[in-house]
Amino acid sequence: LFASRVIGLFASRVIGGFAGGNISAAQAYVADSTSAADRSRGMGILGAAFGLGFVIGPAIGGAAAGVGSAAPGLVAAGLSLLNFVLAWAILPESLHPDHRTERRGLGFDAIARGLADRRLRPLMLVWGIFPFAFAGYTAALPYHAAAELGWRQSDLALFFVVFGITAALTQGLVFGRLAPRIGERWLVILGTAGVALAIGAVPFAHSSLVLYAATVALALCQGAVSPAASGLVSVYASPNEQGSTLGAAQALGALGRTLGPEAIGGAYDAAGARAAFLAAAGVMALAWLATLGLERQVTDVGMTGQANS
């Protein structure tokens, strides 16, 4: 709000990035507060809450913008302060003292440990590759929709609202029923494959109806992958390293979201929409290949057994 130079704006985004660590902290809280059998369901509810926030937030910001240009930022700051106060006053400590550990370094060692662990490695790769491809897709989509279908900003806004609501409903309502029947491992495998196919279909969608159909399928698959992958990461990690491991996964995801738009956007500029979306689908296929390394015995029953052992 008060940045008079570009450097000030960048500094505010850096500070905001550090504050973004609350996502992994929230996931760790869910991991500490749920049994292994219920963990992925808890991650799904958490993901649904985040998804609804991303849908409702722009609407609140748009309404506040009618008051003045500074109003959206002030409202967002006020909501963040309220969130802090509620967390401070209401949430009890979730981690038992016996499971606490000293803070070690800046967290880069957690990434290295995750990639070195045979069970965690496939999931850590998914956490890095999946956001890369998905962020590239979301960066290229507005240009393709405008050029191919003549969409305007209002059309794109409605499109992403539909996507957000679909993903949130999947995480909050559908995931909890699918996970006990299919298992988190298969949800990650099948969901990643579905996202790859949906992204690959985008350049061949020559009508809004077909594009919406591909996007709803993508949102359903993405809504299943995210909580399942988070749940498996928390189960594989030892109790005193769940927070750092989830934080490492989020860090890899942030790196993917940073690099993906540059890479896929560059492909769009250089070779066109078909090449860009097929490249994003190909990268997502690499994430799918990584999921095939997940241990086969990981099911809801197996996860419960790990928790009780």
C-alpha positions as CSV (number, residue, x, y, z in Angstrom):
1,L,0.0,0.0,0.0
2,F,2.7,2.4,1.0
3,A,5.5,1.3,-1.4
4,S,6.6,4.3,-3.5
5,R,9.2,2.4,-5.4
6,V,9.4,-1.0,-7.1
7,I,12.0,-2.2,-4.5
8,G,9.5,-1.6,-1.8
9,L,6.9,-3.7,-3.6
10,F,9.4,-6.5,-4.0
11,A,10.3,-6.3,-0.3
12,S,6.7,-6.6,0.7
13,R,6.3,-9.7,-1.5
14,V,9.4,-11.2,0.1
15,I,8.0,-10.6,3.6
16,G,4.7,-12.1,2.4
17,G,6.5,-15.1,1.1
18,F,8.1,-15.7,4.5
19,A,4.6,-15.4,6.1
20,G,3.3,-18.0,3.6
21,G,5.0,-20.7,5.7
22,N,1.7,-20.8,7.7
23,I,0.4,-23.3,5.1
24,S,2.9,-25.9,6.1
25,A,2.4,-25.0,9.8
26,A,-1.4,-25.6,9.3
27,Q,-0.7,-28.9,7.6
28,A,1.6,-30.0,10.4
29,Y,-1.1,-29.0,13.0
30,V,-3.6,-31.3,11.2
31,A,-1.0,-34.0,11.1
32,D,-0.4,-33.7,14.8
33,S,-4.1,-33.7,15.6
34,T,-5.3,-36.6,13.5
35,S,-4.7,-40.3,13.4
36,A,-2.9,-41.8,10.4
37,A,-6.2,-43.2,9.0
38,D,-7.9,-39.8,9.2
39,R,-5.0,-37.6,8.3
40,S,-5.6,-37.2,4.5
41,R,-9.3,-36.5,5.2
42,G,-8.1,-33.7,7.5
43,M,-5.8,-32.4,4.8
44,G,-8.7,-32.4,2.4
45,I,-10.9,-30.3,4.7
46,L,-7.9,-27.9,5.2
47,G,-7.4,-27.7,1.5
48,A,-11.1,-27.0,1.0
49,A,-10.9,-24.1,3.4
50,F,-7.9,-22.7,1.6
51,G,-9.7,-23.1,-1.7
52,L,-12.9,-21.3,-0.5
53,G,-10.7,-18.5,0.7
54,F,-9.1,-18.1,-2.7
55,V,-12.6,-18.0,-4.2
56,I,-14.2,-15.6,-1.6
57,G,-11.1,-13.4,-1.2
58,P,-11.1,-11.8,-4.7
59,A,-14.8,-11.1,-4.3
60,I,-14.1,-9.3,-1.0
61,G,-11.2,-7.4,-2.5
62,G,-13.4,-6.4,-5.5
63,A,-16.1,-5.1,-3.2
64,A,-13.5,-3.2,-1.1
65,A,-12.0,-1.6,-4.2
66,G,-15.2,0.4,-4.6
67,V,-14.3,2.3,-1.4
68,G,-10.8,3.2,-2.6
69,S,-7.6,1.8,-4.1
70,A,-6.1,1.2,-0.6
71,A,-9.1,-0.5,0.8
72,P,-8.4,-4.1,-0.5
73,G,-5.0,-4.1,1.0
74,L,-6.2,-2.7,4.4
75,V,-9.0,-5.3,4.5
76,A,-6.5,-8.1,3.7
77,A,-4.2,-6.8,6.4
78,G,-7.1,-6.7,8.9
79,L,-8.2,-10.2,8.1
80,S,-4.6,-11.4,8.5
81,L,-4.4,-9.7,11.9
82,L,-7.7,-11.3,12.9
83,N,-6.4,-14.7,11.8
84,F,-3.3,-14.2,14.0
85,V,-5.4,-13.2,17.1
86,L,-7.7,-16.2,16.7
87,A,-4.8,-18.6,16.2
88,W,-3.1,-17.2,19.3
89,A,-6.2,-17.3,21.5
90,I,-7.9,-20.5,20.4
91,L,-5.5,-23.0,19.0
92,P,-3.8,-25.2,21.7
93,E,-0.3,-26.6,21.1
94,S,-0.7,-29.8,19.0
95,L,2.8,-31.3,19.2
96,H,3.6,-33.4,22.3
97,P,6.8,-32.2,24.1
98,D,8.3,-35.6,23.6
99,H,8.1,-35.1,19.8
100,R,9.6,-31.6,19.7
101,T,13.0,-31.0,18.3
102,E,15.4,-28.1,18.0
103,R,15.3,-25.9,15.0
104,R,18.0,-26.8,12.5
105,G,19.3,-24.4,9.9
106,L,17.1,-22.8,7.3
107,G,15.3,-26.0,6.3
108,F,17.4,-26.9,3.3
109,D,18.5,-30.0,5.1
110,A,14.8,-31.0,5.3
111,I,14.6,-30.9,1.5
112,A,17.8,-33.0,1.3
113,R,16.6,-35.5,3.8
114,G,13.2,-35.8,2.0
115,L,14.9,-36.4,-1.4
116,A,17.3,-38.9,0.2
117,D,14.5,-40.9,1.9
118,R,13.3,-43.8,-0.3
119,R,9.7,-43.4,0.8
120,L,9.5,-39.7,0.7
121,R,11.5,-39.1,-2.6
122,P,8.6,-39.8,-5.0
123,L,6.3,-37.4,-3.1
124,M,8.9,-34.7,-2.9
125,L,9.4,-34.9,-6.6
126,V,5.7,-34.7,-7.2
127,W,5.6,-31.6,-4.9
128,G,8.2,-29.9,-7.1
129,I,7.1,-31.0,-10.6
130,F,3.3,-30.8,-10.2
131,P,3.2,-27.1,-9.3
132,F,5.7,-26.3,-12.1
133,A,3.4,-27.8,-14.7
134,F,0.2,-26.5,-13.1
135,A,1.4,-22.9,-12.7
136,G,2.6,-23.0,-16.3
137,Y,-0.8,-24.0,-17.4
138,T,-2.6,-21.3,-15.4
139,A,-0.2,-18.7,-16.8
140,A,-0.7,-19.7,-20.4
141,L,-4.5,-20.3,-20.2
142,P,-5.7,-16.6,-20.2
143,Y,-3.7,-15.9,-23.4
144,H,-5.1,-19.0,-25.2
145,A,-8.7,-18.4,-24.0
146,A,-8.5,-14.8,-25.2
147,A,-6.9,-15.7,-28.6
148,E,-8.9,-18.8,-29.3
149,L,-12.3,-18.2,-27.7
150,G,-12.3,-14.4,-27.4
151,W,-12.7,-14.5,-23.6
152,R,-12.5,-11.3,-21.6
153,Q,-11.4,-10.7,-18.0
154,S,-15.0,-11.4,-16.7
155,D,-15.0,-14.7,-18.5
156,L,-11.6,-15.7,-17.0
157,A,-12.8,-14.6,-13.5
158,L,-15.8,-16.8,-13.7
159,F,-13.7,-19.7,-15.1
160,F,-11.3,-19.6,-12.2
161,V,-14.2,-19.3,-9.7
162,V,-15.7,-22.5,-11.1
163,F,-12.3,-24.1,-10.9
164,G,-11.8,-23.1,-7.3
165,I,-15.2,-24.2,-6.2
166,T,-14.8,-27.5,-7.9
167,A,-11.5,-28.2,-6.3
168,A,-12.7,-27.1,-2.9
169,L,-15.8,-29.3,-3.1
170,T,-13.6,-32.2,-4.1
171,Q,-11.3,-31.7,-1.2
172,G,-14.1,-31.1,1.3
173,L,-16.8,-33.5,0.3
174,V,-15.6,-36.1,-2.3
175,F,-12.0,-36.8,-1.1
176,G,-13.1,-38.1,2.4
177,R,-15.2,-40.7,0.7
178,L,-12.7,-41.7,-2.0
179,A,-9.6,-42.1,0.2
180,P,-10.8,-45.0,2.3
181,R,-11.9,-46.9,-0.8
182,I,-9.1,-46.2,-3.2
183,G,-6.3,-45.3,-0.9
184,E,-4.1,-42.2,-1.0
185,R,-1.4,-43.8,-3.2
186,W,-3.8,-44.5,-6.0
187,L,-5.4,-41.0,-5.6
188,V,-2.0,-39.4,-6.2
189,I,-1.2,-41.7,-9.2
190,L,-4.6,-41.5,-10.9
191,G,-5.1,-37.8,-10.1
192,T,-1.7,-36.8,-11.5
193,A,-2.4,-38.8,-14.7
194,G,-5.8,-37.1,-15.0
195,V,-4.3,-33.6,-14.6
196,A,-1.7,-34.4,-17.3
197,L,-4.4,-35.5,-19.7
198,A,-6.7,-32.5,-19.0
199,I,-3.9,-30.1,-19.6
200,G,-2.9,-31.8,-22.8
201,A,-6.5,-31.5,-24.0
202,V,-6.7,-27.7,-23.6
203,P,-5.1,-26.7,-27.0
204,F,-7.7,-28.9,-28.7
205,A,-10.6,-27.3,-27.0
206,H,-12.2,-25.0,-29.6
207,S,-15.3,-24.1,-27.6
208,S,-15.9,-22.8,-24.1
209,L,-17.9,-25.9,-23.2
210,V,-15.1,-28.2,-24.0
211,L,-12.6,-26.0,-22.2
212,Y,-14.9,-26.0,-19.1
213,A,-15.2,-29.8,-19.3
214,A,-11.5,-30.2,-19.4
215,T,-11.0,-27.8,-16.5
216,V,-13.7,-29.4,-14.3
217,A,-11.9,-32.7,-14.8
218,L,-8.6,-31.1,-14.0
219,A,-10.0,-29.5,-10.8
220,L,-11.4,-32.8,-9.6
221,C,-8.1,-34.5,-10.1
222,Q,-6.1,-31.7,-8.6
223,G,-8.5,-31.6,-5.6
224,A,-7.7,-35.2,-4.9
225,V,-4.0,-35.1,-5.4
226,S,-3.2,-32.2,-3.0
227,P,-4.6,-33.6,0.2
228,A,-3.5,-37.2,-0.6
229,A,0.1,-36.1,-1.2
230,S,0.1,-34.0,2.0
231,G,-1.3,-36.9,4.0
232,L,1.3,-39.3,2.7
233,V,4.1,-36.9,3.4
234,S,3.1,-36.5,6.9
235,V,2.7,-40.2,7.5
236,Y,6.1,-41.1,6.0
237,A,7.9,-38.4,8.1
238,S,8.7,-39.1,11.7
239,P,6.4,-37.4,14.3
240,N,9.1,-34.8,15.2
241,E,9.8,-33.9,11.6
242,Q,6.3,-33.6,10.1
243,G,6.4,-29.8,10.2
244,S,9.8,-29.5,8.6
245,T,9.0,-32.2,6.0
246,L,5.8,-30.5,5.0
247,G,7.6,-27.2,4.9
248,A,10.2,-28.7,2.6
249,A,7.5,-30.0,0.3
250,Q,5.9,-26.6,0.2
251,A,9.2,-25.0,-0.6
252,L,9.7,-27.3,-3.6
253,G,6.1,-26.4,-4.6
254,A,6.9,-22.7,-4.3
255,L,10.0,-23.2,-6.5
256,G,7.9,-25.0,-9.1
257,R,5.2,-22.3,-9.1
258,T,8.0,-19.7,-9.6
259,L,9.7,-21.4,-12.5
260,G,6.7,-22.9,-14.3
261,P,5.1,-19.7,-15.6
262,E,8.5,-18.6,-17.0
263,A,9.2,-21.9,-18.7
264,I,5.7,-22.6,-20.1
265,G,5.0,-18.9,-20.8
266,G,8.3,-18.8,-22.8
267,A,7.2,-21.9,-24.8
268,Y,3.9,-20.2,-25.5
269,D,5.7,-17.1,-26.8
270,A,8.2,-19.1,-28.8
271,A,6.1,-21.9,-30.3
272,G,2.4,-21.2,-29.6
273,A,-0.4,-22.6,-27.5
274,R,-0.2,-26.2,-28.6
275,A,3.5,-26.5,-27.8
276,A,3.1,-24.8,-24.4
277,F,0.2,-26.9,-23.1
278,L,1.7,-30.1,-24.4
279,A,4.9,-29.2,-22.7
280,A,3.0,-28.6,-19.4
281,A,1.3,-31.9,-19.9
282,G,4.6,-33.6,-20.6
283,V,6.1,-32.2,-17.4
284,M,3.0,-33.3,-15.5
285,A,3.6,-36.8,-17.0
286,L,7.0,-36.7,-15.3
287,A,5.2,-36.1,-12.0
288,W,3.0,-39.1,-12.8
289,L,6.1,-41.3,-13.4
290,A,7.4,-40.2,-10.0
291,T,4.2,-41.4,-8.4
292,L,4.8,-44.9,-9.6
293,G,7.7,-45.1,-7.1
294,L,5.3,-44.8,-4.2
295,E,5.3,-47.9,-1.9
296,R,2.6,-50.3,-2.9
297,Q,1.7,-51.3,0.7
298,V,0.7,-47.7,1.6
299,T,-3.1,-47.9,2.1
300,D,-5.4,-46.6,4.8
301,V,-5.0,-49.9,6.7
302,G,-1.3,-49.8,6.2
303,M,-1.1,-46.2,7.3
304,T,-3.0,-47.0,10.5
305,G,-0.7,-49.8,11.1
306,Q,2.3,-47.5,10.8
307,A,0.8,-45.1,13.3
308,N,0.2,-47.9,15.8
309,S,3.6,-49.5,15.4
